């Protein structure tokens, strides 16, 4: 039995929820094995945002992770009061 026939046989025995998951995985594989770089699919807005972040890093406009966590914790505490 060739691989296509074997896969088709197994497909027929899967429940609907598994077929939905399989479809998502097949979409992922199709995207993964495209010859084109995923970065080519980014919008201009996203590319601009990434460039701004890289410029911030290059120019020292960064906050240490520990400080950012504290800032977020304080912000969330204020929002829940």
N, C-alpha and C positions, 0 to 999 in steps of 0.2 A: 504494500500500500504506500503510495507516495505521500509526501508531507501534507499537501493540500487536501487530499481525501481524508487523511487522519484528522486534520484540524476541523474540517467540515463535520465529520462524524461526532467529534467532541462538542462542537458548537450546538448541535441539535439536542444535546442532553443538558445544556446549561439553563438554569432559571433566568428569568427576565432581568433580575437585578445584576446577575453576573455578566449578562450580555451588555448591560449599560456600562459596567466597570470596564469590560473588555474594549468597548468602543472608545472610552476615554484613554485607555492605555494605547490603543492603536493610533489615536490622534497624537499622543505624546511621541510614539515611535516615529510616526511620519515626520513630525516636526524635528525630532532629534537627528534623523538621518538625512535631512535636507542638506544639500551642498552649500547653501547660503548661510552666512553668519547670522545668528539670532539678533545681533545688535543692529542689523540693517532694518529690523522691523520696529525699532523704537521711534516714537513720535519726536518731532522737533522739540516739543516742550520737555520731554523726558531727557533728551540729549543735552538741552540747555541746563537743566537741573543738575545732571551729573557733572557737567563742566564747571558749574558754580561750586559744587562740592569739592571738586579737585582743586579749584583755585583757592578755596578756603583752606584746605589742607596745606597747599604749597605756601600760603602766606601766613600760616600759623593761627588762623581763625578757627580754632578747635576748642572743645571742652573735653576734659578727661571723662572717661566712661563713668567713674565713681561719682563725679560731680553731676553729670547728666542724670544719673539714676536718682540722686537726691532731689534734684530739681523736679523730676517727674513725680516722685513720691509726694513732695510738697504740693505740687499742682493738683494731683489726684485727691489728696486729703482735703484741700480747699473746695474742690468740686462736690465732694460727698457731704459737706457740712450744710 
